[in-house]
Amino acid sequence: MKPTVLLLSAFLLCLAAVTSEAASPVLPKGYTTWKKSVRKVVTDKNSLFYGIHYIYADKKAEKGYLAGNRFDEGSRIVVESFAIKGNPAVDGPKNMIVLMKKDKRERATGGWLFAGFGVDGKPSGLDPVTTCFSCHLKDAAQRDFVISTKKDFKF
């Protein structure tokens, strides 16, 4: 093989690895140390978010909540969802984790990256446009597409 072909092949392989990594967001390490919301309980069994939820906001997202849901680029919000098993006053097993990250490149989802994860922290493969953004567009277009507000936290 010619050196040019080898160099080009190596470059394309590296580019594919970087593109693949960018396409699969990772759950931020240490998000449970961020500002935590009050406990939210959704008892509507028809809701995607039926269950018990805690919202975590990084420092940038905290500022966004305090500014009336105006979030800076890079703000991150993580939602942990727990099942309701009998008594809604008790958290059941964790069943889902969702990440929102303010990213102006994500034009199809209002400037937010949405990603879902299983309880193991691995990507769930959910479709961010149909599964996430359609509800955020309907319920929170005037709040920078973030459904939660500062009243969900104790500031």
N, C-alpha and C positions, 0 to 999 in steps of 0.2 A: 504494500500500500504506500502511496505517496505521502510524504510528511504533511502536505496541505490537507489531504483527505482525513488523516488522523487528527490533525488539529481541529478541523471543522467538526468532526464527529464528537470529539471531546467537548467542544464548545456547546454543541446542540444537546448533549447529554446533561451538561451542567445547567443549561437554560431550562430544560424539561424538569429537572429536579427543583429549581427555584420556582418555576411556574406551578408545579404540583404542590409545593409547600404553601404558596400564596393562596391557592385555591382551597386549601383545607385549613381553616382557622383553628387555633388551639385554644383550649380553655386556659385562661390566665392562672398561673400559679399564685397561691396566696390570696385569692379573691375573697375568701371568708374572713380576712382581716380588714376588708374595706368597710365603709359605713353600711350598716345592716338595717333594713326596714323593720317596721313592726310586722307581726304575723298577719298574713292575709288568708282568709278562708273563702273559697269559691265553692258553693254547694250546688250550683247548677250543673247537673250531670251532662247537659248538652254542650257545655263550654269546653274548649280545648284545655283551659286552665282549671278544670274541676280539680280541687284539691287544696292543699295548703302551700303557701308560697312565702319565700323570703327573697328580698331584692338586695343586691349588693352594688354599691356605687363607688367607683374609684374617686380620687380627689377631683379630677376634672368633672366627672358626672355630678359629684356633690355640688360643685359650683353651679352647674347647669340647673339642677333642681332648685337651688336657692335663687337663681336668676329667672325663675318662672318658666322652666323647661326650655331654656336656650343653651344648647350644649356646644362646647368647643370641639374642634377636630380632635380625635383620639379618645374622647370620653368613652368609658366602658361601663356597662351595666350587665350584671349576671343575675339570673333568676333561678332559684332552686325550687323544684316542685316536689311535693310529697303526697302520697295517696291518702285518702280518707278511708280508714278501716274501722267501721263502726262509729266510734265517738269522734266527731270533728274537733274536739278539744285536745286530742292527742295526735301528734304527727305520726303518720304511717310511714312506710318505707319510701325513700327517695325514688322518684321515677323519671325525672327529666331535669336537665340543666340547659339554660338558654343564654346565649351571649348576644349583646348588641354592642357594636363599636361604631362610633361616628367616623365615617370614612367617605369623603366627598366623591371618591371614585365609584361608589356604589349608587349609581344614578337610578337604577331600576327599583331601588328600595329607599328612596328619599334621602340618600346620603348616609345610610346606615348599613353596616354589615350585620346580618343575622346568622347565627349558627346554633344548631341544636346538638346536644351531647347526651349520651346515655349515662347511667349512674357510674360507669367505669371511666368517664371522662373522654371516651372516644366519640368522634363525630357520628351523629345519628343519620345523616344524609337527608334531613328534611329540606324541602324546597322553600327557600326564604321568601320568594315572591308570593306563592299561593298560601303557604302555611302561616307565615308571619306577617308580611307587609300588608296583605289585604285587610287584616283586622286593624293594624296600626294606622293605615290610611283612613279607614272608616271611623275609628274611635279617637284618633289623636292627631289629626293633620294640623290642627292649630297649636299643638304642643310639641312641635319638632318630632312628631311621630312616636313619642314616648308616652305610653298609657299611664304609667305611674307618675305621681307628682310629689312635691316636698311633703304633703300631708301623710304620705306613706312612711315617713321617717320621723324620728325625734331629733330635730336639730336644736 
